[in-house]
Amino acid sequence: MRQTIQQAYELAKDTRERAYAPYSGFKVGAALLTADGDKVYTGCNVENASYGATICAERNAILHAIAEDGIQDYEAIIVVSDDEPPAPPCALCLQVLTEFCSPDMRVILGTLEGIQIEYTLKDLLPHPFDGSKLQKG
């Protein structure tokens, strides 16, 4: 059954409630929708006292997708926070997303009240680090 952007938003909003954010209090949920709409992978932020070990919701979702089903084509990632305006993915998350997603993938930002704004991945990170030259034959 094809999932819609609105259904993915609701999953991201629900997943946000499971975020582990005892240090910042800033909960984020994300939902990554496959291009065929058959699957949605969710993630939430998980903080750690050693901030470098913290994982953002967006990276949690993409790593969940890869671990569960391997690399696929993605239509959109929906990110839900309680910020106004809604918080975009951090630069680290954007760079990780560029490793696995098309530059034209939709990045949809929402608050607890609903979807607010949409970008493409290349809008938010127009010049990602290109690791293709690092790959050995």
C-alpha contacts under 8 A as a table, 3 or more apart, distances in Angstrom:
res1	aa1	res2	aa2	distance
1	M	37	G	7.71
1	M	38	D	5.95
2	R	36	D	7.30
2	R	37	G	4.70
2	R	38	D	4.98
2	R	39	K	7.69
3	Q	7	Q	6.18
3	Q	8	A	6.92
3	Q	33	L	7.72
3	Q	37	G	5.08
3	Q	38	D	6.15
3	Q	39	K	6.92
3	Q	40	V	7.44
4	T	7	Q	5.13
4	T	8	A	6.26
4	T	37	G	7.04
5	I	8	A	5.01
5	I	9	Y	6.06
5	I	33	L	7.74
5	I	76	A	7.95
5	I	78	I	7.82
6	Q	9	Y	4.94
6	Q	10	E	6.30
7	Q	10	E	5.11
7	Q	11	L	6.35
8	A	11	L	5.03
8	A	12	A	6.19
8	A	31	A	5.73
8	A	32	L	7.48
8	A	33	L	6.83
8	A	40	V	6.57
8	A	78	I	6.88
9	Y	12	A	5.07
9	Y	13	K	6.12
9	Y	30	A	7.97
9	Y	31	A	6.83
9	Y	78	I	5.91
9	Y	79	V	7.62
9	Y	80	V	7.43
9	Y	110	G	7.67
9	Y	114	G	7.91
9	Y	115	I	7.45
10	E	13	K	5.02
10	E	14	D	6.12
11	L	14	D	5.07
11	L	15	T	6.00
11	L	30	A	7.87
11	L	31	A	6.49
11	L	42	T	7.05
12	A	15	T	5.07
12	A	16	R	6.06
12	A	29	G	4.68
12	A	30	A	4.56
12	A	31	A	4.89
12	A	42	T	6.31
12	A	43	G	7.42
12	A	78	I	6.74
12	A	79	V	6.60
12	A	80	V	6.15
13	K	16	R	5.16
13	K	17	E	7.06
13	K	29	G	5.81
13	K	30	A	7.57
13	K	80	V	5.80
13	K	81	S	7.94
13	K	112	L	6.79
14	D	17	E	5.58
14	D	18	R	7.56
14	D	29	G	7.41
15	T	18	R	5.43
15	T	19	A	7.06
15	T	29	G	5.30
15	T	30	A	7.27
15	T	42	T	6.74
15	T	43	G	6.56
15	T	44	C	6.03
16	R	19	A	5.32
16	R	27	K	5.88
16	R	28	V	4.96
16	R	29	G	3.77
16	R	30	A	7.31
16	R	43	G	7.81
16	R	44	C	5.51
16	R	45	N	7.76
16	R	80	V	7.11
16	R	81	S	7.56
17	E	27	K	7.18
17	E	29	G	7.56
18	R	44	C	6.80
19	A	27	K	5.55
19	A	28	V	6.62
19	A	29	G	7.23
19	A	44	C	5.01
19	A	45	N	5.23
19	A	46	V	5.90
20	Y	27	K	7.34
20	Y	44	C	7.80
20	Y	45	N	6.34
20	Y	46	V	4.73
20	Y	47	E	5.84
21	A	24	S	5.75
21	A	25	G	4.99
21	A	26	F	6.04
21	A	27	K	6.07
21	A	45	N	7.11
21	A	46	V	6.31
21	A	47	E	5.39
22	P	25	G	5.58
22	P	47	E	7.24
23	Y	47	E	7.20
23	Y	48	N	7.96
23	Y	49	A	7.45
26	F	81	S	7.73
26	F	82	D	7.76
27	K	44	C	7.49
27	K	45	N	6.57
27	K	81	S	6.32
27	K	82	D	7.41
28	V	44	C	5.64
28	V	45	N	5.75
28	V	56	C	7.70
28	V	57	A	5.96
28	V	79	V	7.06
28	V	80	V	5.69
28	V	81	S	4.83
28	V	82	D	7.73
29	G	42	T	7.35
29	G	43	G	5.87
29	G	44	C	4.46
29	G	45	N	6.87
29	G	57	A	5.47
29	G	58	E	7.63
29	G	79	V	5.84
29	G	80	V	5.18
29	G	81	S	6.73
30	A	42	T	5.52
30	A	43	G	5.17
30	A	44	C	6.14
30	A	57	A	5.40
30	A	58	E	5.52
30	A	61	A	6.38
30	A	77	I	6.75
30	A	78	I	5.44
30	A	79	V	4.46
30	A	80	V	6.22
31	A	40	V	6.15
31	A	41	Y	5.50
31	A	42	T	4.35
31	A	43	G	6.47
31	A	58	E	7.69
31	A	61	A	6.39
31	A	77	I	5.55
31	A	78	I	5.14
31	A	79	V	6.70
32	L	40	V	5.40
32	L	41	Y	5.05
32	L	42	T	6.27
32	L	61	A	6.25
32	L	62	I	6.94
32	L	65	A	7.93
32	L	74	Y	7.03
32	L	75	E	7.81
32	L	76	A	5.93
32	L	77	I	4.35
32	L	78	I	6.46
33	L	37	G	6.10
33	L	38	D	7.89
33	L	39	K	6.09
33	L	40	V	4.57
33	L	41	Y	6.66
33	L	74	Y	5.78
33	L	75	E	5.66
33	L	76	A	5.33
33	L	77	I	6.16
34	T	37	G	5.04
34	T	38	D	6.41
34	T	39	K	5.65
34	T	40	V	6.39
34	T	72	Q	7.08
34	T	73	D	5.89
34	T	74	Y	4.11
34	T	75	E	5.40
34	T	76	A	7.24
35	A	38	D	7.87
35	A	73	D	5.32
35	A	74	Y	4.41
35	A	75	E	4.22
35	A	76	A	7.66
36	D	39	K	7.84
36	D	73	D	7.95
36	D	74	Y	7.88
36	D	75	E	7.68
37	G	40	V	7.52
37	G	75	E	7.62
41	Y	61	A	5.60
41	Y	62	I	7.37
41	Y	64	H	6.53
41	Y	65	A	5.66
42	T	57	A	7.92
42	T	60	N	7.46
42	T	61	A	4.80
42	T	64	H	7.35
43	G	57	A	4.72
43	G	58	E	6.36
43	G	59	R	7.49
43	G	60	N	4.72
43	G	61	A	4.15
43	G	62	I	7.94
43	G	64	H	7.36
44	C	56	C	6.58
44	C	57	A	3.85
44	C	58	E	7.29
44	C	60	N	6.40
44	C	61	A	7.43
45	N	54	T	7.49
45	N	55	I	5.63
45	N	56	C	4.29
45	N	57	A	4.20
45	N	58	E	7.85
45	N	60	N	7.15
46	V	54	T	5.75
46	V	55	I	5.36
46	V	56	C	6.53
46	V	57	A	7.50
47	E	51	Y	6.83
47	E	53	A	7.28
47	E	54	T	4.36
47	E	55	I	6.41
48	N	51	Y	5.51
48	N	52	G	7.71
48	N	53	A	5.78
48	N	54	T	5.05
49	A	53	A	7.92
50	S	53	A	5.67
50	S	54	T	7.23
51	Y	54	T	5.23
55	I	59	R	6.67
55	I	60	N	6.54
56	C	59	R	5.52
56	C	60	N	6.14
56	C	93	C	7.24
57	A	60	N	4.94
57	A	61	A	6.16
57	A	79	V	7.90
58	E	61	A	5.19
58	E	62	I	6.43
58	E	77	I	7.77
58	E	79	V	7.27
58	E	89	P	6.97
58	E	93	C	6.19
59	R	62	I	5.19
59	R	63	L	5.95
59	R	93	C	5.74
59	R	96	V	6.98
59	R	97	L	7.52
60	N	63	L	5.29
60	N	64	H	5.95
61	A	64	H	5.01
61	A	65	A	6.22
62	I	65	A	5.05
62	I	66	I	6.29
62	I	97	L	7.30
63	L	66	I	5.13
63	L	67	A	5.97
64	H	67	A	5.16
64	H	68	E	5.95
65	A	68	E	5.27
65	A	69	D	5.85
65	A	70	G	6.50
65	A	71	I	7.27
66	I	69	D	5.46
66	I	70	G	4.04
66	I	71	I	5.24
66	I	72	Q	7.89
67	A	70	G	6.02
69	D	72	Q	7.90
71	I	100	F	6.95
72	Q	100	F	7.92
73	D	101	C	6.80
73	D	102	S	7.80
74	Y	77	I	7.89
74	Y	101	C	6.38
74	Y	102	S	7.64
74	Y	105	M	6.79
75	E	105	M	5.60
75	E	106	R	6.34
76	A	105	M	5.48
76	A	106	R	4.44
76	A	107	V	5.73
76	A	108	I	7.06
77	I	105	M	7.77
77	I	106	R	6.40
77	I	107	V	5.12
77	I	108	I	6.14
78	I	107	V	6.08
78	I	108	I	4.65
78	I	109	L	5.83
78	I	110	G	7.30
79	V	87	A	7.90
79	V	88	P	7.38
79	V	89	P	7.63
79	V	107	V	7.60
79	V	108	I	6.24
79	V	109	L	4.98
79	V	110	G	6.10
80	V	86	P	7.14
80	V	87	A	7.81
80	V	109	L	6.07
80	V	110	G	4.73
80	V	111	T	5.28
80	V	112	L	6.88
81	S	86	P	6.00
81	S	87	A	6.37
81	S	110	G	6.58
81	S	111	T	5.18
81	S	112	L	6.79
82	D	86	P	6.84
82	D	111	T	5.26
82	D	112	L	5.98
83	D	86	P	4.70
83	D	87	A	6.03
83	D	111	T	6.46
84	E	87	A	7.60
84	E	111	T	7.16
85	P	111	T	7.82
85	P	116	Q	7.80
86	P	109	L	5.87
86	P	110	G	5.65
86	P	111	T	5.72
86	P	116	Q	7.22
87	A	109	L	7.07
88	P	109	L	6.62
89	P	93	C	5.86
89	P	94	L	6.18
90	C	93	C	5.34
90	C	94	L	6.25
91	A	94	L	4.97
91	A	95	Q	6.12
91	A	125	L	7.60
92	L	95	Q	5.19
92	L	96	V	6.32
93	C	96	V	5.09
93	C	97	L	6.07
94	L	97	L	5.03
94	L	98	T	6.23
94	L	121	L	7.28
94	L	124	L	7.54
94	L	125	L	6.53
95	Q	98	T	5.16
95	Q	99	E	6.71
95	Q	125	L	7.59
95	Q	128	P	6.15
95	Q	129	F	7.18
96	V	99	E	5.30
96	V	100	F	7.14
97	L	100	F	5.47
97	L	101	C	5.60
97	L	121	L	7.99
98	T	101	C	5.23
98	T	102	S	6.77
98	T	103	P	6.73
98	T	121	L	7.45
98	T	128	P	7.09
101	C	105	M	6.54
102	S	105	M	5.26
102	S	121	L	7.51
103	P	120	T	6.78
103	P	121	L	5.09
103	P	122	K	4.83
104	D	120	T	5.25
104	D	121	L	5.91
104	D	122	K	6.35
105	M	120	T	5.45
105	M	121	L	5.63
106	R	118	E	6.78
106	R	119	Y	5.87
106	R	120	T	4.53
106	R	121	L	6.32
107	V	118	E	5.73
107	V	119	Y	5.11
107	V	120	T	5.39
107	V	121	L	6.07
108	I	115	I	7.13
108	I	116	Q	7.72
108	I	117	I	6.01
108	I	118	E	4.42
108	I	119	Y	6.39
109	L	115	I	5.98
109	L	116	Q	5.87
109	L	117	I	5.37
109	L	118	E	6.14
110	G	113	E	7.48
110	G	114	G	5.40
110	G	115	I	4.00
110	G	116	Q	4.98
110	G	117	I	6.90
111	T	114	G	5.38
111	T	115	I	6.39
111	T	116	Q	6.98
119	Y	123	D	5.99
119	Y	124	L	7.03
120	T	123	D	5.09
120	T	124	L	6.75
121	L	124	L	5.40
121	L	125	L	6.16
121	L	126	P	7.74
122	K	125	L	4.95
122	K	126	P	4.55
122	K	127	H	7.65
123	D	126	P	5.72
125	L	128	P	5.91
130	D	133	K	7.22
131	G	134	L	5.23
131	G	135	Q	6.92
132	S	135	Q	5.47
133	K	136	K	7.86
